[in-house]
């Protein structure tokens, strides 16, 4: 069984399809490795991955619940999420980020469907800002069996423009066990940050399309969500210092 698990994980690490799993097993068998007589079908791959994911979730749960020796408190973690339509269904993927032995790691939590229909199939819901926030927090809470007070160690949300709305932020404030009324300072520092990948993509896309002034203004305003103030010359200085930029964006 150990050989089959290693083969399944190799398929995942190589970003291969499930149909390649029997080939990975066959390669080991041709090299003289005893692979047994069962579990060689591509249908077995899903079962192995489900078991591996369940074990990983258990290890992450232990990590989040174990107090740090230096403080006696549970470790802090952050979340990042995004939704997309890789196939016929729109999903919202959530990832949890925390430090493990001094090294920051990201672990996928899950990717539940965004849209649901009511009982008589007359309405579709699920993509409102407050529903997206609730979906991610409840997913983390259920997957890692966290108590409500343990959610207070969530100290950051990193996401792109669709998550920058007031509705998303207000729902997070309602779900996370922070008393913003008693301690207004918490409200000051509670923010949802733009993830660097999406923000950089927007910036360089506008540069390529000749919209430098638009991007400079959005650094100061909120044309693409609630951004932080930046010097208006930041992007222009970056572009001028990168002599290779015009060739890259051709």
N, C-alpha and C positions, 0 to 999 in steps of 0.2 A: 504493500500500500504506500510505503514511503516513496517508492519510485514513481508511482502514479501521481502523487501529490506534487513531487518535484517537476514532473512533466507538465502538469496543469499550471503551476506557477510560472514555468518557462514560457508557456503560451501567452499568459497575461503580460509578462515582462517584455516579450517581443512584439506585443500589440498584434498578435496573430488572431485568426478567426477560430471558432470552436472546431471547425472541420479539420484544422491542423493538429489537433490533439492526438489522434491516432498515429500521425506521422512522427510526432515527438516520441511517443511510446515505442513505435517500430524502430526508430533510430537507436534507442537504448537496447532493445532486444537484439538488434543486429550486432551490437558491440558486446554481446554476451551477458547483458544484465538480466537477471531474473525478474520479469515483469508480471508473473502470474498468468492466470487464464481468464480473469474477469476484469471488468472496468475499463476496457480499451475503447469503448465507443465514445463518439463525440457527445452523446447524451449524458455521459458520466461527468463531463467537465463542469457542468452547472452545479451538480451536487457537491463536487470537491470545492469549488469556489465559494459556494454558500457556507460550507463548513469553515473554510479558511476565514471568510469575512466575519462569521460569528465569533471565532476565536480572537480575531483582531479587535472586534468591538469590546470583548471582555477585557482584553489587556488595556485598551484605552480607558475603559471605565475604572479599572484599578488605578491607573496612573492619575486620573482626574480626582479620585477620592483619597489618594494617599497624601497626607500632610508633608510638606517640605521640612527637612530637618532644621534648616536655618531659621524658619519663621513659625513653624507649627501650623501653617495655613495651607489649604489646598492650592495647587498651582493655578495660575491664571491661564486663560485661553482666549483665542479670538475666533471669529467665524467669517467666512467669505462664502458668498453664494451668487449664482447666476442662473438664469433660465434660458432654455433653448429648445429647438425642435430637431433633434438628430434624426428622427424617423417620423412616424405618423402621430406620435404623441409628444406634447410639450411637457418637459420636465424641469424642475428646479433642483439643481445640484447644490448641495451644502458641504462645505469642507471645514473641519475643525483644525486649528493650528495651535500647537503648544510646544514647550521645550522638553526635550528628553535627554538627560545627561548633558545638558549645556548646548544641545543642538536643536534648532527649530525644525519641526517636522509638520507636515500637513497630511491629514488622514480623511479620505472621503467618508462622509456620514451616510449619505443616501441621495436619491434623486426621485422623489415622489412626483406623480402627475400634478400639473398645475390646475387644470380645468376639471370640474365635475359638473354633472347634470343633476337636476332635482329628480324626485321620484317619478314624475310623469313626463320627464324628458322635454320640458317646455322652456327651460332656462339653463344657462351655463354660467357658472361662477368659479371663483378661485384665483383670479389674477389681480384682485384689488391689493393695494399696498399693505393694508392691515392683514389680509389673508396670507400674503407672501411671508410677512414677518412671523405670523403665528405658525405657519407650516414649518419654517426652519427651526424655531425655538422648540416646538413640540417634538420635532424629529430628533433633535439632540437630546432632549430630556428623556424620551422613550428609549432611544438606542443605547444610551449609556446609563440608564436608570438613575438619573440625577434627581435629587430632591430640589424643591423650589429654592431653598436658601443656597444650594450649591451652584445655581445659575448666576449668583452674584459674582462669581469669579470670571464671568464672561466680560472682558474688558475692552472689546473692540469689534467693530463690524467693518469689513472692507468689501465694497460692492460698487457697481457702475451706476450710471445715471438713473435707471428706472427705480433704484432703491433709495434715491436721495430725497424722496418726498416726505412731507410732514406726517402723512398717514403711516408710513413705515416706521418712522422714528417714534411716533406717539404709541404705536402698538408695542414696540420693543420696551418702551418705558413702562407700559402697563404689565408686560409679561415678566420682565426681570425684577428681582426683589430689591429695588433701590427706592429709598424714600426721598424722592426729589423735593417734596414739600418741606421736609425737615431740614434737608441739607441742599440749598440751592447751588452750591458749588458743583455737586454731581451733575446737575443739568448743564452747567457751563462746559464741562469736559466730556459730556456724553455726545458723541458725534459718529456719524457714519462716513467713513473716508472713501474717496474714490480709489479704486485699485489702480496701481501704476500702469498696468498693461493697457486697460481701456483708455485711460487718460492720455497716455503717450500716443496711442493709435489715433485718437481724435486730433491731437496736436499736429502730428506729422501728416495726417491726411489733409488738414486744412493748409499746411505749408505747401504740400504738393499741388493742391488746387488753387493756390494763390490767394488764400483767405487769411493771410497773416494778421491783418488788422482785426478780423473777426475773432481769431483765437486770442489775440492780445486783450481784446475787450472782455472776452469770457473769463480770462484770468481774474479780472476785476469785478465782474458781475456774476450772473447766475443763469446764463443762456442755456446751459446744459446741466442744470442742477445747482445745488448749494456748494459752490467752490470756495476755497479759501483765498484770501487776498495774496497776490504775488506781484512783485515789481513788473510793470508793463513791458520792460525791456528783456525779461528773462528769456522768453522764447526766441526773440530776435538775436540775442547774444549767443544762444546755443547754435542757432542756424549759421551765424557768421563764423563761429569757431570751428564748425564742421565743414571743411572744404569739400569733403566727399559727398555731402548731402545731396546736391543736385543730381549727381550720377546715380545715387542710390534710389532716388525717387522717380527716375525716368521710367 
